[in-house]
Amino acid sequence: MKLISASLVFWLAAPAFGAATGQVVGPGGAPVAGAQVCEFVEGSPVRCVSCDAQGVYRIEDPKRPTLLVRAQGFVPTMVDAAPLPAPVTLRAAAILKVTVVDAKSGTALPSGRVRIDSPSGQRIGDFVPFNSAGVRISTLTPGPVFVRAEAEGYEPSGPIPVELVGGSERTVRVSMTKSGGTSR
């Protein structure tokens, strides 16, 4: 009985399939060639495979139950690490271009960082550095967000509400006021 129990536990703990396979398509059903399917295992380098011209991928012996599918211009999505009979349809991402300027002079700030928050206040991703040209973020989920900016010598700015639309680019100009810098 112990042998049967041990065999059953081993069988349940083992991956169900030897490879995760599938096809990645866009909203219109066209294959997304070059999309990446990635596995993140703690303590190991990220392992990604690229989809072929038909959007087909195969990742051998996945160690995790889910994989991340990502492609430029699309919202990243999680999929099961198994053979998928139906195509994985990616949603068109929203693109946000943020330009940060000095409120008094209107000149672009040379550096700092931008943060995007959800309406609940949860941070979306990490802070993103900007330069005098601003920053362009191209894999955002459509919907409402708030933009905040920080730069050395300036008061933090935001939140600035923005409604993001899938497949289109929104531009936001963030004006920042210099810090007082006076000591008492």
Buried (B, 14 or more C-beta within 10 A) or exposed (E): EEEEEEEEEEEEEEBEEEBBBBBBBBEEEEBBBEBBBBBBEEEEEEBBBEBBEEBBBEBEEBEBEBBBBBBEBBBBBEBBBBEBEEBBBBBBBBBBBBBBBBEEEEEBBEEBBBBBBEEEEEEEEEBBEBEEEBBBBEBBBBEEBBBBBBBEEBEBBBBBEBEBEBBEEBEBEBBBEEEEEEEE
